[in-house]
């Protein structure tokens, strides 16, 4: 992969690692509540669900890092797989939770995917 494609994949991995931290460890804090638009009561009631969701974001981050650092053809294949997973998860999240997710998750995933495919 090109340096630009690798950096894009790693940036997306960093975003998902940050989301993991927000959902798993900071869910009830003012910062996470502001980021996700939740109330203190809702955050307290859904803390376990958010932690589970955060764990999935961590798996996405791990897969993206794996794709970025693995040599080709595995690195390319893993990157494409996880970028498509992120894009699909973003589409689903936008349809079911918040349309904003399309811009936070899907658009960056598709941009990184385009860079990875162009670098091939």
C-alpha positions as CSV (number, residue, x, y, z in Angstrom):
1,X,0.0,0.0,0.0
2,X,1.1,3.6,-0.5
3,X,2.1,5.7,2.4
4,X,-1.1,7.8,2.0
5,X,-3.4,4.8,2.0
6,X,-1.6,3.3,5.0
7,X,-2.0,6.6,6.9
8,X,-5.7,6.8,6.0
9,X,-6.2,3.2,7.3
10,X,-4.3,4.0,10.5
11,X,-6.2,7.3,11.0
12,X,-9.5,5.4,10.8
13,X,-8.1,2.8,13.2
14,X,-7.3,5.7,15.6
15,X,-10.8,7.0,15.3
16,X,-12.3,3.6,16.2
17,X,-9.9,3.2,19.1
18,X,-11.1,6.6,20.4
19,X,-14.7,5.5,20.0
20,X,-13.8,2.4,22.0
21,X,-12.5,4.5,24.8
22,X,-15.6,6.7,24.7
23,X,-18.0,3.8,24.7
24,X,-16.2,1.4,27.1
25,X,-14.7,3.7,29.6
26,X,-16.1,7.3,29.3
27,X,-19.8,6.5,28.4
28,X,-21.3,8.3,31.4
29,X,-18.9,11.3,31.3
30,X,-20.0,14.7,29.9
31,X,-17.6,14.3,27.0
32,X,-19.1,11.1,25.8
33,X,-22.6,12.2,26.5
34,X,-22.0,15.3,24.4
35,X,-20.4,13.3,21.6
36,X,-23.3,10.8,21.4
37,X,-26.1,13.2,22.5
38,X,-27.3,11.3,25.5
39,X,-28.6,12.2,28.9
40,X,-27.0,11.2,32.2
41,X,-29.9,8.9,32.9
42,X,-29.7,7.2,29.4
43,X,-26.0,6.8,29.7
44,X,-26.3,5.1,33.1
45,X,-29.0,2.7,31.9
46,X,-27.1,1.8,28.7
47,X,-23.5,1.6,30.1
48,X,-23.2,-2.2,29.5
49,X,-24.6,-2.0,26.0
50,X,-22.2,0.9,25.1
51,X,-19.2,-1.1,26.4
52,X,-20.2,-4.0,24.2
53,X,-20.5,-1.7,21.2
54,X,-17.1,-0.2,22.1
55,X,-15.5,-3.6,22.1
56,X,-16.7,-4.1,18.5
57,X,-15.1,-0.7,17.6
58,X,-11.9,-2.0,19.1
59,X,-12.1,-5.1,16.9
60,X,-12.5,-2.8,13.9
61,X,-9.5,-0.8,15.0
62,X,-7.4,-3.9,15.5
63,X,-8.3,-5.2,12.1
64,X,-7.5,-1.9,10.4
65,X,-4.1,-1.8,12.1
66,X,-3.4,-5.4,11.1
67,X,-4.2,-4.5,7.5
68,X,-2.0,-1.4,7.6
69,X,1.0,-3.3,8.9
70,X,0.7,-6.7,7.3
71,X,2.6,-7.2,4.0
72,X,0.7,-7.7,0.8
73,X,-1.4,-9.5,-0.3
74,X,-2.7,-10.1,3.2
75,X,-2.4,-6.4,4.2
76,X,-4.4,-5.3,1.2
77,X,-7.1,-8.0,1.7
78,X,-7.4,-7.3,5.4
79,X,-7.6,-3.6,4.8
80,X,-10.3,-3.9,2.2
81,X,-12.3,-6.3,4.4
82,X,-12.2,-4.1,7.5
83,X,-12.8,-0.8,5.6
84,X,-15.9,-2.4,4.0
85,X,-17.0,-3.5,7.5
86,X,-16.6,0.0,8.8
87,X,-18.5,1.5,5.9
88,X,-21.4,-1.0,6.3
89,X,-21.5,-0.4,10.1
90,X,-21.6,3.3,9.4
91,X,-24.5,3.0,7.0
92,X,-26.4,0.9,9.5
93,X,-25.7,3.3,12.3
94,X,-26.8,6.2,10.2
95,X,-30.0,4.4,9.3
96,X,-30.8,3.4,12.9
97,X,-29.1,5.8,15.3
98,X,-27.9,9.1,13.8
99,X,-27.4,10.3,10.3
100,X,-24.2,12.0,11.5
101,X,-22.5,8.6,11.6
102,X,-22.4,8.5,7.8
103,X,-20.0,11.4,7.9
104,X,-18.0,10.3,10.9
105,X,-17.6,6.7,9.9
106,X,-18.8,5.8,6.4
107,X,-17.3,8.7,4.4
108,X,-13.8,8.3,5.9
109,X,-13.9,4.5,5.4
110,X,-14.9,4.9,1.8
111,X,-12.1,7.5,1.3
112,X,-9.5,5.2,2.8
113,X,-10.9,2.3,0.7
114,X,-10.5,4.4,-2.4
115,X,-6.9,5.2,-1.5
116,X,-6.1,1.5,-0.7
117,X,-7.7,0.4,-4.1
118,X,-5.8,3.1,-6.0
119,X,-2.5,2.1,-4.4
120,X,-3.0,-1.4,-5.6
